[in-house]
Amino acid sequence: MKMESHIANRIVRNVLLSVFIYALPVLLMLLTFYFTGQRPWEKKPVPAAQGSK
């Protein structure tokens, strides 16, 4: 059974839109790191503050 072309086109459009929406936050984060020069993965973790007893 052959799918109608307008339905196939709609499916492709929806898939591309979904991938774009999913990837947009990651792309924006990488662009922010690039332009600001931040490298949060290079920082050493700060030990948790010890509560006084």
C-alpha distance matrix in Angstrom:
0.0 3.8 6.6 9.6 12.4 15.0 13.3 12.9 16.5 17.7 16.6 18.4 21.3 21.7 21.6 24.3 26.3 26.3 27.5 30.1 31.4 31.6 33.5 35.8 38.5 38.7 39.0 41.7 43.6 43.7 44.8 47.5 48.7 48.8 50.8 53.2 53.8 53.3 52.5 52.4 51.3 54.7 56.8 58.4 57.8 60.7 62.1 62.0 65.3 67.6 68.7 72.5 73.9
3.8 0.0 3.8 6.5 8.8 11.8 10.7 9.9 13.3 15.0 14.3 15.7 18.5 19.4 19.5 21.8 23.9 24.4 25.5 27.8 29.4 29.9 31.5 33.6 36.5 36.8 36.8 39.4 41.5 41.5 42.4 45.2 46.6 46.4 48.3 50.8 51.5 51.3 50.6 50.7 49.8 53.1 55.3 57.1 56.7 59.6 61.2 61.2 64.5 66.9 68.1 71.9 73.5
6.6 3.8 0.0 3.8 6.3 8.6 6.9 6.6 10.1 11.3 10.8 12.6 15.2 15.9 16.4 18.7 20.6 21.1 22.5 24.7 26.1 26.8 28.6 30.5 33.4 33.9 33.9 36.4 38.6 38.8 39.6 42.3 43.8 43.8 45.5 47.9 48.8 48.6 48.1 48.1 47.4 50.7 52.9 54.8 54.2 57.0 58.7 58.6 61.8 64.3 65.4 69.2 70.8
9.6 6.5 3.8 0.0 3.8 5.6 5.4 6.4 8.8 10.1 10.9 12.6 14.5 15.7 16.9 18.8 20.2 21.4 23.0 24.7 26.1 27.3 29.0 30.5 33.7 34.4 34.1 36.3 38.9 39.1 39.5 42.3 44.1 43.9 45.3 47.9 49.0 49.0 48.7 48.9 48.4 51.8 53.8 55.9 55.4 58.2 60.0 59.8 62.9 65.5 66.6 70.4 72.1
12.4 8.8 6.3 3.8 0.0 3.8 5.4 5.0 6.1 8.5 9.8 10.6 12.2 14.2 15.4 16.6 18.2 19.9 21.3 22.6 24.3 25.7 27.1 28.4 31.8 32.5 31.8 34.0 36.7 36.8 37.0 39.8 41.7 41.3 42.6 45.3 46.5 46.6 46.5 46.9 46.6 49.8 52.0 54.2 53.9 56.7 58.7 58.7 61.8 64.6 65.8 69.6 71.5
15.0 11.8 8.6 5.6 3.8 0.0 3.8 5.5 5.0 6.1 8.7 9.9 10.4 12.2 14.3 15.4 16.3 18.2 20.1 21.0 22.3 24.2 25.8 26.7 30.0 31.1 30.5 32.4 35.2 35.6 35.6 38.2 40.4 40.1 41.2 43.8 45.2 45.3 45.5 45.7 45.7 49.0 50.9 53.3 52.8 55.4 57.5 57.3 60.2 63.1 64.2 67.9 69.8
13.3 10.7 6.9 5.4 5.4 3.8 0.0 3.8 5.4 5.1 6.2 8.7 9.8 10.5 12.4 14.4 15.3 16.4 18.5 20.0 21.0 22.4 24.4 25.6 28.7 29.8 29.6 31.5 34.1 34.7 35.1 37.6 39.5 39.6 40.9 43.3 44.6 44.4 44.3 44.3 44.1 47.5 49.4 51.5 50.9 53.5 55.4 55.1 58.0 60.7 61.8 65.5 67.3
12.9 9.9 6.6 6.4 5.0 5.5 3.8 0.0 3.8 5.4 5.1 6.3 8.6 9.9 10.7 12.5 14.3 15.4 16.8 18.5 20.1 21.2 22.7 24.3 27.5 28.1 27.8 30.1 32.6 32.8 33.3 36.0 37.8 37.6 39.1 41.7 42.7 42.6 42.4 42.5 42.1 45.4 47.5 49.6 49.2 52.0 53.9 53.9 57.0 59.7 61.0 64.8 66.6
16.5 13.3 10.1 8.8 6.1 5.0 5.4 3.8 0.0 3.8 5.4 5.2 6.1 8.6 9.9 10.7 12.2 14.2 15.5 16.6 18.3 20.0 21.2 22.4 25.8 26.6 25.9 28.0 30.7 30.9 31.0 33.8 35.7 35.4 36.7 39.4 40.6 40.7 40.7 41.1 40.9 44.2 46.3 48.6 48.3 51.0 53.2 53.2 56.2 59.1 60.4 64.1 66.2
17.7 15.0 11.3 10.1 8.5 6.1 5.1 5.4 3.8 0.0 3.8 5.5 5.1 6.1 8.6 9.9 10.4 12.1 14.3 15.3 16.3 18.2 19.9 20.9 24.1 25.3 24.9 26.7 29.4 30.0 30.2 32.7 34.8 34.9 36.0 38.4 39.9 39.7 39.8 39.9 39.9 43.3 45.1 47.4 46.9 49.4 51.4 51.2 54.1 57.0 58.0 61.8 63.8
16.6 14.3 10.8 10.9 9.8 8.7 6.2 5.1 5.4 3.8 0.0 3.8 5.5 5.1 6.2 8.7 9.9 10.5 12.4 14.2 15.3 16.4 18.3 19.9 22.9 23.7 23.8 25.9 28.2 28.8 29.4 31.9 33.7 33.9 35.4 37.7 38.8 38.5 38.2 38.2 37.9 41.3 43.2 45.3 44.7 47.4 49.3 49.1 52.1 54.8 56.0 59.8 61.6
18.4 15.7 12.6 12.6 10.6 9.9 8.7 6.3 5.2 5.5 3.8 0.0 3.8 5.5 5.2 6.2 8.6 9.9 10.7 12.3 14.3 15.4 16.6 18.2 21.5 22.0 21.6 23.9 26.4 26.5 27.0 29.8 31.5 31.4 32.9 35.4 36.4 36.3 36.1 36.4 36.0 39.3 41.4 43.7 43.4 46.2 48.3 48.4 51.5 54.3 55.7 59.5 61.5
21.3 18.5 15.2 14.5 12.2 10.4 9.8 8.6 6.1 5.1 5.5 3.8 0.0 3.8 5.5 5.2 6.1 8.6 10.0 10.6 12.3 14.2 15.4 16.3 19.7 20.7 20.1 22.0 24.8 25.2 25.3 27.9 30.0 29.9 31.1 33.6 34.9 34.9 35.1 35.4 35.4 38.7 40.6 43.1 42.7 45.3 47.6 47.6 50.5 53.4 54.7 58.5 60.6
21.7 19.4 15.9 15.7 14.2 12.2 10.5 9.9 8.6 6.1 5.1 5.5 3.8 0.0 3.8 5.5 5.1 6.1 8.6 9.8 10.5 12.1 14.2 15.2 18.2 19.5 19.5 21.2 23.7 24.6 25.1 27.3 29.3 29.7 31.0 33.1 34.5 34.1 34.2 34.1 34.1 37.5 39.2 41.5 40.8 43.3 45.4 45.2 48.0 50.9 52.0 55.8 57.8
21.6 19.5 16.4 16.9 15.4 14.3 12.4 10.7 9.9 8.6 6.2 5.2 5.5 3.8 0.0 3.8 5.4 5.1 6.2 8.6 9.9 10.5 12.2 14.2 17.1 17.6 17.8 20.1 22.3 22.8 23.7 26.1 27.7 28.1 29.7 31.9 32.9 32.4 32.1 32.1 31.7 35.2 37.1 39.2 38.7 41.4 43.4 43.4 46.5 49.3 50.6 54.4 56.4
24.3 21.8 18.7 18.8 16.6 15.4 14.4 12.5 10.7 9.9 8.7 6.2 5.2 5.5 3.8 0.0 3.8 5.4 5.2 6.2 8.7 9.9 10.6 12.0 15.4 15.9 15.4 17.7 20.2 20.4 20.9 23.6 25.3 25.3 26.8 29.3 30.3 30.2 30.1 30.4 30.3 33.6 35.6 38.0 37.8 40.5 42.8 43.0 46.0 49.0 50.5 54.3 56.5
26.3 23.9 20.6 20.2 18.2 16.3 15.3 14.3 12.2 10.4 9.9 8.6 6.1 5.1 5.4 3.8 0.0 3.8 5.5 5.1 6.2 8.6 9.9 10.4 13.7 15.1 14.7 16.3 19.0 19.8 20.1 22.4 24.5 24.8 26.0 28.2 29.7 29.4 29.6 29.7 30.0 33.3 35.0 37.5 37.1 39.5 41.8 41.8 44.6 47.6 48.9 52.6 54.9
26.3 24.4 21.1 21.4 19.9 18.2 16.4 15.4 14.2 12.1 10.5 9.9 8.6 6.1 5.1 5.4 3.8 0.0 3.8 5.4 5.2 6.1 8.6 10.0 12.5 13.7 14.3 16.1 18.1 19.2 20.2 22.1 24.0 24.8 26.2 28.0 29.3 28.6 28.5 28.2 28.2 31.7 33.3 35.5 34.8 37.3 39.3 39.2 42.1 45.0 46.2 50.0 52.1
27.5 25.5 22.5 23.0 21.3 20.1 18.5 16.8 15.5 14.3 12.4 10.7 10.0 8.6 6.2 5.2 5.5 3.8 0.0 3.8 5.5 5.1 6.0 8.4 11.2 11.4 11.8 14.3 16.1 16.6 17.8 20.1 21.6 22.1 23.9 25.9 26.8 26.2 25.9 25.9 25.6 29.1 30.9 33.2 32.8 35.5 37.7 37.9 41.0 43.9 45.4 49.2 51.4
30.1 27.8 24.7 24.7 22.6 21.0 20.0 18.5 16.6 15.3 14.2 12.3 10.6 9.8 8.6 6.2 5.1 5.4 3.8 0.0 3.8 5.4 5.2 5.9 9.4 10.2 9.7 11.7 14.2 14.8 15.3 17.7 19.6 19.9 21.3 23.4 24.7 24.4 24.6 24.8 25.1 28.4 30.2 32.8 32.5 35.1 37.6 37.8 40.6 43.8 45.3 49.0 51.4
31.4 29.4 26.1 26.1 24.3 22.3 21.0 20.1 18.3 16.3 15.3 14.3 12.3 10.5 9.9 8.7 6.2 5.2 5.5 3.8 0.0 3.8 5.6 5.3 7.8 9.8 10.3 11.3 13.6 15.2 15.8 17.4 19.6 20.6 21.7 23.3 24.9 24.2 24.5 24.2 24.8 28.2 29.6 32.0 31.4 33.6 36.0 35.8 38.6 41.7 42.9 46.6 49.0
31.6 29.9 26.8 27.3 25.7 24.2 22.4 21.2 20.0 18.2 16.4 15.4 14.2 12.1 10.5 9.9 8.6 6.1 5.1 5.4 3.8 0.0 3.8 5.8 7.1 8.1 9.6 11.3 12.6 14.1 15.6 17.1 18.6 19.9 21.6 23.0 24.1 23.0 22.7 22.2 22.3 25.9 27.3 29.5 28.8 31.2 33.4 33.3 36.3 39.3 40.7 44.4 46.7
33.5 31.5 28.6 29.0 27.1 25.8 24.4 22.7 21.2 19.9 18.3 16.6 15.4 14.2 12.2 10.6 9.9 8.6 6.0 5.2 5.6 3.8 0.0 3.8 5.8 5.4 6.2 8.7 10.1 10.8 12.3 14.4 15.7 16.6 18.5 20.1 21.0 20.2 20.0 20.0 20.1 23.4 25.2 27.7 27.4 30.1 32.5 32.9 35.9 39.0 40.7 44.4 46.9
35.8 33.6 30.5 30.5 28.4 26.7 25.6 24.3 22.4 20.9 19.9 18.2 16.3 15.2 14.2 12.0 10.4 10.0 8.4 5.9 5.3 5.8 3.8 0.0 3.9 5.5 5.1 6.1 8.6 10.0 10.5 12.2 14.3 15.3 16.4 18.1 19.6 19.1 19.5 19.6 20.4 23.6 25.1 27.9 27.6 30.0 32.6 32.9 35.6 38.9 40.4 44.1 46.7
38.5 36.5 33.4 33.7 31.8 30.0 28.7 27.5 25.8 24.1 22.9 21.5 19.7 18.2 17.1 15.4 13.7 12.5 11.2 9.4 7.8 7.1 5.8 3.9 0.0 3.8 5.5 5.1 6.1 8.7 9.8 10.5 12.4 14.2 15.4 16.3 17.8 16.6 17.1 16.6 17.7 21.0 22.1 24.7 24.2 26.4 29.0 29.1 31.8 35.1 36.6 40.3 42.9
38.7 36.8 33.9 34.4 32.5 31.1 29.8 28.1 26.6 25.3 23.7 22.0 20.7 19.5 17.6 15.9 15.1 13.7 11.4 10.2 9.8 8.1 5.4 5.5 3.8 0.0 3.8 5.4 5.1 6.3 8.6 9.9 10.7 12.3 14.4 15.4 16.2 15.0 14.8 14.7 15.1 18.4 20.0 22.6 22.5 25.1 27.8 28.3 31.2 34.5 36.4 40.0 42.7
39.0 36.8 33.9 34.1 31.8 30.5 29.6 27.8 25.9 24.9 23.8 21.6 20.1 19.5 17.8 15.4 14.7 14.3 11.8 9.7 10.3 9.6 6.2 5.1 5.5 3.8 0.0 3.8 5.4 5.2 6.1 8.6 9.9 10.5 12.3 14.2 15.1 14.9 15.2 15.9 16.7 19.5 21.4 24.4 24.8 27.3 30.3 31.0 33.8 37.2 39.2 42.8 45.6
41.7 39.4 36.4 36.3 34.0 32.4 31.5 30.1 28.0 26.7 25.9 23.9 22.0 21.2 20.1 17.7 16.3 16.1 14.3 11.7 11.3 11.3 8.7 6.1 5.1 5.4 3.8 0.0 3.8 5.5 5.1 6.1 8.7 9.8 10.6 12.0 13.8 13.4 14.6 15.2 16.7 19.4 20.8 23.9 24.1 26.2 29.3 29.9 32.3 35.9 37.6 41.2 44.1
43.6 41.5 38.6 38.9 36.7 35.2 34.1 32.6 30.7 29.4 28.2 26.4 24.8 23.7 22.3 20.2 19.0 18.1 16.1 14.2 13.6 12.6 10.1 8.6 6.1 5.1 5.4 3.8 0.0 3.8 5.5 5.1 6.3 8.7 10.1 10.6 11.8 10.6 11.3 11.5 13.0 15.8 17.1 20.1 20.3 22.5 25.6 26.3 28.9 32.4 34.3 37.8 40.8
43.7 41.5 38.8 39.1 36.8 35.6 34.7 32.8 30.9 30.0 28.8 26.5 25.2 24.6 22.8 20.4 19.8 19.2 16.6 14.8 15.2 14.1 10.8 10.0 8.7 6.3 5.2 5.5 3.8 0.0 3.8 5.4 5.1 6.1 8.7 10.0 10.3 9.9 10.2 11.4 12.4 14.8 16.8 20.0 20.9 23.4 26.6 27.8 30.6 34.0 36.3 39.8 42.7
44.8 42.4 39.6 39.5 37.0 35.6 35.1 33.3 31.0 30.2 29.4 27.0 25.3 25.1 23.7 20.9 20.1 20.2 17.8 15.3 15.8 15.6 12.3 10.5 9.8 8.6 6.1 5.1 5.5 3.8 0.0 3.8 5.4 5.0 6.2 8.5 9.7 10.5 11.9 13.7 15.3 17.2 19.0 22.5 23.5 25.7 29.1 30.2 32.7 36.3 38.4 41.8 44.9
47.5 45.2 42.3 42.3 39.8 38.2 37.6 36.0 33.8 32.7 31.9 29.8 27.9 27.3 26.1 23.6 22.4 22.1 20.1 17.7 17.4 17.1 14.4 12.2 10.5 9.9 8.6 6.1 5.1 5.4 3.8 0.0 3.8 5.4 5.4 5.9 8.0 8.1 10.3 11.6 14.0 15.8 16.9 20.4 21.2 23.0 26.5 27.5 29.7 33.4 35.4 38.7 41.9
48.7 46.6 43.8 44.1 41.7 40.4 39.5 37.8 35.7 34.8 33.7 31.5 30.0 29.3 27.7 25.3 24.5 24.0 21.6 19.6 19.6 18.6 15.7 14.3 12.4 10.7 9.9 8.7 6.3 5.1 5.4 3.8 0.0 3.8 5.7 5.4 5.5 5.1 6.7 8.7 10.8 12.2 13.8 17.4 18.6 20.7 24.2 25.7 28.0 31.6 34.0 37.3 40.5
48.8 46.4 43.8 43.9 41.3 40.1 39.6 37.6 35.4 34.9 33.9 31.4 29.9 29.7 28.1 25.3 24.8 24.8 22.1 19.9 20.6 19.9 16.6 15.3 14.2 12.3 10.5 9.8 8.7 6.1 5.0 5.4 3.8 0.0 3.8 5.7 5.4 7.2 8.8 11.7 13.3 14.2 16.2 19.9 21.6 23.8 27.4 29.1 31.5 35.0 37.5 40.7 44.0
50.8 48.3 45.5 45.3 42.6 41.2 40.9 39.1 36.7 36.0 35.4 32.9 31.1 31.0 29.7 26.8 26.0 26.2 23.9 21.3 21.7 21.6 18.5 16.4 15.4 14.4 12.3 10.6 10.1 8.7 6.2 5.4 5.7 3.8 0.0 3.8 5.6 8.1 10.9 13.6 15.9 16.6 18.0 21.8 23.3 25.1 28.8 30.2 32.2 35.9 38.2 41.3 44.7
53.2 50.8 47.9 47.9 45.3 43.8 43.3 41.7 39.4 38.4 37.7 35.4 33.6 33.1 31.9 29.3 28.2 28.0 25.9 23.4 23.3 23.0 20.1 18.1 16.3 15.4 14.2 12.0 10.6 10.0 8.5 5.9 5.4 5.7 3.8 0.0 3.8 5.5 9.0 11.2 14.2 14.5 15.3 19.0 20.5 21.9 25.6 27.1 28.9 32.6 34.9 37.8 41.3
53.8 51.5 48.8 49.0 46.5 45.2 44.6 42.7 40.6 39.9 38.8 36.4 34.9 34.5 32.9 30.3 29.7 29.3 26.8 24.7 24.9 24.1 21.0 19.6 17.8 16.2 15.1 13.8 11.8 10.3 9.7 8.0 5.5 5.4 5.6 3.8 0.0 3.8 6.5 9.7 12.0 11.7 13.1 16.8 18.9 20.6 24.4 26.3 28.3 31.9 34.5 37.4 40.8
53.3 51.3 48.6 49.0 46.6 45.3 44.4 42.6 40.7 39.7 38.5 36.3 34.9 34.1 32.4 30.2 29.4 28.6 26.2 24.4 24.2 23.0 20.2 19.1 16.6 15.0 14.9 13.4 10.6 9.9 10.5 8.1 5.1 7.2 8.1 5.5 3.8 0.0 3.8 6.1 9.0 9.1 9.9 13.7 15.4 17.1 20.8 22.6 24.7 28.3 30.9 33.9 37.3
52.5 50.6 48.1 48.7 46.5 45.5 44.3 42.4 40.7 39.8 38.2 36.1 35.1 34.2 32.1 30.1 29.6 28.5 25.9 24.6 24.5 22.7 20.0 19.5 17.1 14.8 15.2 14.6 11.3 10.2 11.9 10.3 6.7 8.8 10.9 9.0 6.5 3.8 0.0 3.8 5.5 5.7 7.5 11.1 13.1 15.5 19.0 21.2 23.7 27.1 29.9 33.0 36.2
52.4 50.7 48.1 48.9 46.9 45.7 44.3 42.5 41.1 39.9 38.2 36.4 35.4 34.1 32.1 30.4 29.7 28.2 25.9 24.8 24.2 22.2 20.0 19.6 16.6 14.7 15.9 15.2 11.5 11.4 13.7 11.6 8.7 11.7 13.6 11.2 9.7 6.1 3.8 0.0 3.8 5.4 5.6 8.9 10.0 12.4 15.8 17.7 20.3 23.7 26.4 29.7 32.8
51.3 49.8 47.4 48.4 46.6 45.7 44.1 42.1 40.9 39.9 37.9 36.0 35.4 34.1 31.7 30.3 30.0 28.2 25.6 25.1 24.8 22.3 20.1 20.4 17.7 15.1 16.7 16.7 13.0 12.4 15.3 14.0 10.8 13.3 15.9 14.2 12.0 9.0 5.5 3.8 0.0 3.8 5.7 8.1 9.5 12.7 15.7 17.9 21.0 24.1 27.0 30.3 33.2
54.7 53.1 50.7 51.8 49.8 49.0 47.5 45.4 44.2 43.3 41.3 39.3 38.7 37.5 35.2 33.6 33.3 31.7 29.1 28.4 28.2 25.9 23.4 23.6 21.0 18.4 19.5 19.4 15.8 14.8 17.2 15.8 12.2 14.2 16.6 14.5 11.7 9.1 5.7 5.4 3.8 0.0 3.8 6.5 9.3 12.3 15.5 18.2 21.0 24.0 27.2 30.2 33.3
56.8 55.3 52.9 53.8 52.0 50.9 49.4 47.5 46.3 45.1 43.2 41.4 40.6 39.2 37.1 35.6 35.0 33.3 30.9 30.2 29.6 27.3 25.2 25.1 22.1 20.0 21.4 20.8 17.1 16.8 19.0 16.9 13.8 16.2 18.0 15.3 13.1 9.9 7.5 5.6 5.7 3.8 0.0 3.8 6.3 8.7 12.2 14.9 17.4 20.6 23.7 26.7 29.8
58.4 57.1 54.8 55.9 54.2 53.3 51.5 49.6 48.6 47.4 45.3 43.7 43.1 41.5 39.2 38.0 37.5 35.5 33.2 32.8 32.0 29.5 27.7 27.9 24.7 22.6 24.4 23.9 20.1 20.0 22.5 20.4 17.4 19.9 21.8 19.0 16.8 13.7 11.1 8.9 8.1 6.5 3.8 0.0 3.8 6.4 9.2 12.4 15.1 17.8 21.2 24.1 27.1
57.8 56.7 54.2 55.4 53.9 52.8 50.9 49.2 48.3 46.9 44.7 43.4 42.7 40.8 38.7 37.8 37.1 34.8 32.8 32.5 31.4 28.8 27.4 27.6 24.2 22.5 24.8 24.1 20.3 20.9 23.5 21.2 18.6 21.6 23.3 20.5 18.9 15.4 13.1 10.0 9.5 9.3 6.3 3.8 0.0 3.8 6.3 9.0 12.1 14.9 18.1 21.2 24.1
60.7 59.6 57.0 58.2 56.7 55.4 53.5 52.0 51.0 49.4 47.4 46.2 45.3 43.3 41.4 40.5 39.5 37.3 35.5 35.1 33.6 31.2 30.1 30.0 26.4 25.1 27.3 26.2 22.5 23.4 25.7 23.0 20.7 23.8 25.1 21.9 20.6 17.1 15.5 12.4 12.7 12.3 8.7 6.4 3.8 0.0 3.8 6.4 8.8 11.8 15.0 18.0 21.1
62.1 61.2 58.7 60.0 58.7 57.5 55.4 53.9 53.2 51.4 49.3 48.3 47.6 45.4 43.4 42.8 41.8 39.3 37.7 37.6 36.0 33.4 32.5 32.6 29.0 27.8 30.3 29.3 25.6 26.6 29.1 26.5 24.2 27.4 28.8 25.6 24.4 20.8 19.0 15.8 15.7 15.5 12.2 9.2 6.3 3.8 0.0 3.8 6.4 8.7 12.2 15.1 17.9
62.0 61.2 58.6 59.8 58.7 57.3 55.1 53.9 53.2 51.2 49.1 48.4 47.6 45.2 43.4 43.0 41.8 39.2 37.9 37.8 35.8 33.3 32.9 32.9 29.1 28.3 31.0 29.9 26.3 27.8 30.2 27.5 25.7 29.1 30.2 27.1 26.3 22.6 21.2 17.7 17.9 18.2 14.9 12.4 9.0 6.4 3.8 0.0 3.8 6.3 9.2 12.6 15.3
65.3 64.5 61.8 62.9 61.8 60.2 58.0 57.0 56.2 54.1 52.1 51.5 50.5 48.0 46.5 46.0 44.6 42.1 41.0 40.6 38.6 36.3 35.9 35.6 31.8 31.2 33.8 32.3 28.9 30.6 32.7 29.7 28.0 31.5 32.2 28.9 28.3 24.7 23.7 20.3 21.0 21.0 17.4 15.1 12.1 8.8 6.4 3.8 0.0 3.8 6.3 9.4 12.6
67.6 66.9 64.3 65.5 64.6 63.1 60.7 59.7 59.1 57.0 54.8 54.3 53.4 50.9 49.3 49.0 47.6 45.0 43.9 43.8 41.7 39.3 39.0 38.9 35.1 34.5 37.2 35.9 32.4 34.0 36.3 33.4 31.6 35.0 35.9 32.6 31.9 28.3 27.1 23.7 24.1 24.0 20.6 17.8 14.9 11.8 8.7 6.3 3.8 0.0 3.8 6.5 9.3
68.7 68.1 65.4 66.6 65.8 64.2 61.8 61.0 60.4 58.0 56.0 55.7 54.7 52.0 50.6 50.5 48.9 46.2 45.4 45.3 42.9 40.7 40.7 40.4 36.6 36.4 39.2 37.6 34.3 36.3 38.4 35.4 34.0 37.5 38.2 34.9 34.5 30.9 29.9 26.4 27.0 27.2 23.7 21.2 18.1 15.0 12.2 9.2 6.3 3.8 0.0 3.8 6.5
72.5 71.9 69.2 70.4 69.6 67.9 65.5 64.8 64.1 61.8 59.8 59.5 58.5 55.8 54.4 54.3 52.6 50.0 49.2 49.0 46.6 44.4 44.4 44.1 40.3 40.0 42.8 41.2 37.8 39.8 41.8 38.7 37.3 40.7 41.3 37.8 37.4 33.9 33.0 29.7 30.3 30.2 26.7 24.1 21.2 18.0 15.1 12.6 9.4 6.5 3.8 0.0 3.8
73.9 73.5 70.8 72.1 71.5 69.8 67.3 66.6 66.2 63.8 61.6 61.5 60.6 57.8 56.4 56.5 54.9 52.1 51.4 51.4 49.0 46.7 46.9 46.7 42.9 42.7 45.6 44.1 40.8 42.7 44.9 41.9 40.5 44.0 44.7 41.3 40.8 37.3 36.2 32.8 33.2 33.3 29.8 27.1 24.1 21.1 17.9 15.3 12.6 9.3 6.5 3.8 0.0
